[in-house]
Amino acid sequence: MTGRLERLMYRNERWMYRTGRPNRLAAFLNRIWARVGAAGLGGNRLVTLEVRGRSSGRTISYPLIVADYQGERYLVAMLGQRAGWAANVRAAAGEAILHDGERRPVRLEEVDPRERGPILKRHLEVAPAARSFVPLAVGSDPSAFDAIADAYPVFRIVALER
């Protein structure tokens, strides 16, 4: 039953982002998850990223899952290079706010593709919804993650002094 439920979940996730952007249902759910993350109700993984929109200039909120790896914390763009939040972070020179019960200014530093493989693997371990968008299973050989790393932006979270 679990495998069947997972396949259904993955198929629905892909449907909600079939154009590379969230459809109306996904956008609605993202708004709910962004509020949950901002309130700190998502444990230590769910956060809400606030970043200035590259076109509108308005602050946009995104619910994201934090992947921890070797003592650092990372955000991974599950939609790959077409993820709007990643483009916004680049346009904002990495300046953003993370909410996880507290509002914290951060700098997001893009990780070199040669260093992303193990972080992508860890992200799949902690973010089940991301599995719909990555062509590898959690248990895949680490070198397989290195081979696709260029397609998935990864940002190291650097806390800033308040």
C-alpha positions as CSV (number, residue, x, y, z in Angstrom):
1,M,0.0,0.0,0.0
2,T,2.8,2.4,0.8
3,G,4.3,2.1,-2.7
4,R,1.0,2.7,-4.3
5,L,0.4,5.8,-2.1
6,E,3.9,7.2,-2.9
7,R,3.3,6.7,-6.7
8,L,0.0,8.6,-6.4
9,M,1.6,11.4,-4.5
10,Y,4.5,11.7,-7.0
11,R,2.1,11.7,-9.9
12,N,0.1,14.5,-8.3
13,E,3.2,16.5,-7.5
14,R,4.4,16.3,-11.1
15,W,0.9,17.3,-12.3
16,M,0.8,20.4,-10.0
17,Y,4.1,21.6,-11.5
18,R,3.8,20.2,-15.0
19,T,4.6,23.6,-16.7
20,G,7.6,24.2,-14.4
21,R,5.5,26.6,-12.3
22,P,2.9,25.8,-9.7
23,N,-0.7,25.5,-11.0
24,R,-3.5,27.1,-9.0
25,L,-3.8,24.1,-6.6
26,A,0.0,24.0,-5.9
27,A,0.1,27.8,-5.5
28,F,-2.7,27.6,-2.9
29,L,-1.0,24.7,-1.1
30,N,2.3,26.6,-1.2
31,R,0.7,29.6,0.5
32,I,-0.6,27.3,3.3
33,W,2.8,25.6,3.7
34,A,4.6,29.0,3.7
35,R,2.4,30.1,6.6
36,V,3.1,26.8,8.5
37,G,6.8,27.2,7.9
38,A,6.9,30.8,8.9
39,A,5.0,30.0,12.1
40,G,7.7,27.4,13.0
41,L,5.2,24.5,12.9
42,G,7.1,22.4,10.3
43,G,9.8,21.2,12.6
44,N,13.4,22.1,11.8
45,R,13.1,21.3,8.1
46,L,10.2,23.4,6.8
47,V,11.0,27.0,6.3
48,T,9.6,29.9,4.5
49,L,11.9,31.8,2.2
50,E,11.2,35.5,1.5
51,V,13.0,37.1,-1.4
52,R,12.5,40.1,-3.6
53,G,10.9,39.2,-7.0
54,R,13.3,39.8,-9.9
55,S,10.5,41.3,-12.0
56,S,8.0,42.7,-9.6
57,G,10.3,43.9,-6.9
58,R,7.7,42.6,-4.3
59,T,8.6,40.2,-1.6
60,I,7.6,36.7,-2.5
61,S,7.3,33.8,0.0
62,Y,8.2,30.1,-0.8
63,P,7.9,27.1,1.5
64,L,11.1,25.0,1.3
65,I,12.7,22.1,2.9
66,V,16.2,22.5,4.5
67,A,18.7,19.8,3.9
68,D,21.5,19.4,6.4
69,Y,24.8,18.1,5.3
70,Q,28.2,18.1,7.1
71,G,27.1,20.7,9.6
72,E,25.8,23.1,7.0
73,R,22.2,23.9,5.9
74,Y,21.1,24.0,2.3
75,L,18.1,24.9,0.1
76,V,17.7,22.8,-3.1
77,A,15.5,23.8,-6.1
78,M,13.5,20.7,-6.7
79,L,12.3,22.1,-10.0
80,G,15.8,22.5,-11.2
81,Q,17.1,25.6,-13.1
82,R,13.5,26.7,-13.8
83,A,12.7,27.3,-10.1
84,G,11.5,30.8,-9.7
85,W,12.8,31.2,-6.2
86,A,16.3,30.3,-7.3
87,A,16.2,33.0,-10.1
88,N,15.0,35.5,-7.5
89,V,17.7,34.6,-5.1
90,R,20.3,35.1,-7.8
91,A,18.8,38.5,-8.8
92,A,18.8,39.5,-5.1
93,A,22.5,38.7,-4.8
94,G,21.6,36.0,-2.2
95,E,19.9,38.4,0.2
96,A,16.8,36.8,1.7
97,I,14.8,36.1,4.9
98,L,14.1,32.7,6.4
99,H,11.2,32.2,8.7
100,D,11.0,29.1,10.9
101,G,9.2,30.6,13.9
102,E,11.7,33.4,13.8
103,R,12.5,35.9,11.1
104,R,16.2,35.6,10.2
105,P,18.1,37.6,7.5
106,V,20.4,35.2,5.5
107,R,22.7,35.2,2.6
108,L,22.2,32.3,0.2
109,E,25.4,31.2,-1.5
110,E,25.1,29.1,-4.6
111,V,27.1,25.9,-4.3
112,D,29.4,24.9,-7.1
113,P,27.9,22.0,-9.2
114,R,30.9,19.8,-8.4
115,E,30.0,19.9,-4.7
116,R,26.2,19.4,-5.1
117,G,25.9,15.6,-5.5
118,P,25.9,14.6,-1.8
119,I,23.7,17.5,-0.9
120,L,21.1,16.5,-3.6
121,K,21.2,13.0,-2.2
122,R,20.5,14.3,1.3
123,H,17.8,16.5,0.1
124,L,15.9,13.5,-1.4
125,E,16.3,11.8,2.0
126,V,14.6,14.6,3.9
127,A,12.2,16.0,1.3
128,P,9.9,13.2,-0.1
129,A,8.0,15.6,-2.4
130,A,11.2,16.4,-4.2
131,R,11.5,12.8,-5.3
132,S,8.9,13.4,-8.0
133,F,11.2,15.8,-9.8
134,V,14.6,14.1,-9.6
135,P,15.3,11.2,-11.9
136,L,17.1,9.2,-9.2
137,A,16.0,7.1,-6.2
138,V,17.2,7.9,-2.7
139,G,19.4,4.8,-2.7
140,S,21.1,5.6,-6.0
141,D,24.8,5.5,-6.2
142,P,26.4,8.8,-5.1
143,S,28.1,9.3,-8.4
144,A,24.7,9.4,-10.1
145,F,23.9,12.5,-8.1
146,D,27.1,14.1,-9.2
147,A,26.1,13.5,-12.8
148,I,22.8,15.5,-12.5
149,A,24.1,18.1,-10.0
150,D,24.4,20.9,-12.6
151,A,20.6,20.7,-13.2
152,Y,19.6,21.5,-9.6
153,P,20.6,24.8,-8.0
154,V,21.7,24.4,-4.4
155,F,22.2,27.3,-1.9
156,R,24.2,27.2,1.4
157,I,22.4,29.1,4.1
158,V,24.6,31.7,5.8
159,A,23.1,33.4,8.8
160,L,23.6,37.2,9.0
161,E,24.0,39.2,12.2
162,R,20.9,41.1,13.2
